[in-house]
Amino acid sequence: MLLGETGNVRAADTKARTSTPNALETLLDQRRQFLRFLERRVASSAVAEDILQNAYVRALEHAGELRAGESSTAWFYRILRNAIIDFYRHRSVEDRAHSRWAEEAETEVAADDLTRDIVCRCIAKVLPTLTPSYAAILKEVDLDEGSLAAFASQHAITPGNATVRIHRARKALKQRLIATCGACAIHQCLNCNCIG
């Protein structure tokens, strides 16, 4: 590299570093337009605000990718479009998980009286040791055979929240039963001797 070329590289590097703050100022000045763009594409203004804040962080992290002569606004709109796609992709995954949990929560298996008696005695012993919100949902939905939708409505939570809560409560109950009942809980046998 010749000496003159070195000077040109330094000048270009300095110009790129000084133009980045100007580009970021331009992006901040257009905040309202970006927010309106997002609000038209997502369900709520709070979600739009979150996406915008994350996009600004991403723009700061990737400011070096803004090419000389490229419009910072057009570059930022690409970041916003990608952020919207990521948002809906993530939401789709969550919705599928909630649907699976809801199906699992609504599935009923009829048990005979002997099994119900044994299981209910084990659960009655372990239930008070769980988190109160977990104990309540298990008692009202599983033991008292109430609906998950009714529980959600009565406790002023969303059906999705109730679905997640019962899934976690059942998991916590299972772990507590294994710890309390030992092998009979793991092997699901009816010779449970943990309830003395």
C-alpha positions in Angstrom: 0.0 0.0 0.0 1.4 3.4 -0.9 1.7 6.2 1.5 -1.0 8.2 -0.3 -3.4 5.3 -0.2 -2.9 5.0 3.5 -3.9 8.6 4.0 -7.1 7.9 1.9 -8.0 4.8 3.9 -7.6 6.8 7.1 -9.7 9.7 5.7 -12.5 7.2 4.6 -12.4 5.5 8.0 -12.7 8.9 9.8 -15.5 9.9 7.5 -17.4 6.6 8.2 -17.0 7.0 12.0 -18.2 10.6 11.9 -21.2 9.8 9.6 -22.4 7.0 11.9 -23.5 9.4 14.7 -25.2 11.5 12.1 -27.0 8.5 10.7 -28.1 7.5 14.2 -29.3 11.1 14.9 -31.3 10.9 11.7 -32.9 7.6 12.9 -33.8 9.0 16.3 -35.4 12.1 14.6 -37.7 9.8 12.7 -38.8 7.9 15.7 -42.5 8.8 15.3 -42.6 7.6 11.7 -40.9 4.3 12.7 -43.4 3.8 15.5 -46.4 4.4 13.2 -44.9 2.0 10.7 -44.8 -0.7 13.5 -48.1 0.1 15.1 -49.8 -0.6 11.7 -48.2 -4.1 11.7 -48.5 -5.3 15.3 -51.3 -5.7 17.8 -50.5 -3.0 20.3 -48.5 0.2 20.7 -46.6 -1.4 23.6 -45.4 -4.2 21.4 -44.5 -1.6 18.7 -42.5 0.4 21.2 -40.6 -2.8 22.4 -39.8 -3.7 18.8 -38.6 -0.2 18.1 -36.3 -0.1 21.1 -34.8 -3.4 20.2 -34.3 -2.3 16.6 -32.5 0.8 17.9 -30.2 -1.4 19.9 -29.6 -3.6 16.9 -28.8 -0.6 14.8 -26.2 0.5 17.3 -24.7 -2.9 17.4 -24.6 -3.1 13.6 -23.9 0.5 12.7 -20.7 -0.6 10.9 -22.8 -2.5 8.4 -24.3 0.8 7.0 -22.5 1.2 3.7 -21.2 4.6 2.6 -23.8 6.3 0.5 -26.6 4.0 1.7 -29.7 5.7 3.2 -29.7 5.1 6.9 -33.5 5.3 6.9 -33.9 2.5 4.3 -31.3 0.4 6.2 -33.3 0.9 9.4 -36.6 -0.1 7.8 -35.0 -3.4 6.8 -34.1 -3.9 10.5 -37.7 -3.1 11.4 -39.1 -5.5 8.9 -36.9 -8.3 10.1 -37.8 -7.5 13.7 -41.6 -7.8 12.8 -40.9 -11.1 11.1 -39.0 -12.3 14.2 -41.9 -11.1 16.5 -44.5 -13.1 14.6 -42.3 -16.2 14.3 -41.7 -16.2 18.0 -45.4 -15.6 18.7 -46.4 -18.5 16.4 -44.1 -20.8 18.4 -45.7 -19.6 21.7 -49.2 -20.1 20.3 -48.5 -23.7 19.2 -47.0 -24.4 22.7 -50.1 -22.9 24.4 -52.4 -25.0 22.1 -50.5 -28.2 23.0 -50.7 -27.4 26.7 -54.4 -26.5 26.4 -55.1 -29.9 24.7 -53.2 -31.6 27.5 -55.1 -29.7 30.2 -58.5 -30.5 28.7 -57.8 -34.2 28.1 -59.6 -36.3 30.7 -59.0 -39.9 31.5 -61.7 -41.6 33.5 -60.3 -43.4 36.5 -61.9 -46.2 38.5 -62.8 -45.5 42.2 -59.9 -47.4 43.7 -57.3 -45.6 41.6 -59.0 -42.2 42.3 -59.0 -42.9 46.0 -55.3 -43.8 46.1 -54.3 -41.0 43.8 -56.4 -38.4 45.6 -54.9 -39.4 49.0 -51.4 -39.0 47.7 -52.2 -35.7 46.0 -54.0 -34.4 49.1 -50.9 -35.1 51.2 -48.6 -33.3 48.7 -50.8 -30.5 47.5 -50.4 -28.2 50.5 -46.6 -28.3 49.9 -46.9 -26.7 46.5 -47.0 -23.0 45.6 -50.5 -21.7 46.5 -51.3 -20.7 42.9 -50.3 -24.2 41.7 -52.3 -25.9 44.5 -55.4 -23.8 43.7 -55.4 -24.6 40.0 -54.8 -28.3 40.5 -57.6 -28.5 43.1 -60.2 -26.6 41.1 -59.4 -28.0 37.7 -58.1 -31.5 38.2 -59.5 -32.6 41.6 -62.9 -30.8 41.5 -63.1 -31.4 37.7 -63.6 -27.7 36.8 -62.8 -26.3 33.4 -59.6 -24.4 32.7 -61.6 -21.6 31.1 -63.8 -21.1 34.2 -60.6 -21.1 36.4 -59.1 -18.4 34.2 -62.2 -16.3 34.3 -62.7 -16.7 38.1 -59.1 -15.7 38.9 -58.9 -12.9 36.3 -56.1 -14.4 34.2 -55.9 -15.1 30.5 -56.7 -18.7 29.3 -53.1 -18.8 28.0 -51.8 -18.0 31.5 -54.0 -20.6 33.0 -52.8 -23.2 30.5 -49.1 -22.4 31.3 -49.9 -22.4 35.1 -51.6 -25.8 35.1 -48.8 -27.3 33.0 -46.2 -26.0 35.5 -48.3 -27.0 38.4 -48.7 -30.6 37.1 -44.9 -30.7 36.6 -44.3 -29.5 40.1 -46.8 -32.0 41.5 -45.2 -34.8 39.6 -41.7 -33.9 41.0 -43.1 -33.6 44.5 -44.9 -36.9 44.3 -41.8 -38.6 43.1 -39.9 -37.1 46.0 -42.6 -38.1 48.5 -43.9 -41.4 47.1 -40.7 -42.6 45.6 -40.9 -45.7 43.4 -44.7 -46.0 43.4 -45.0 -42.6 41.8 -42.3 -43.4 39.2 -43.7 -46.7 38.2 -47.4 -45.6 38.7 -48.3 -48.6 40.7 -51.3 -48.9 43.0 -49.4 -50.3 46.0 -48.7 -46.8 47.4 -47.5 -47.0 50.9 -46.4 -43.4 51.3 -49.7 -42.3 52.9 -49.6 -43.8 56.3 
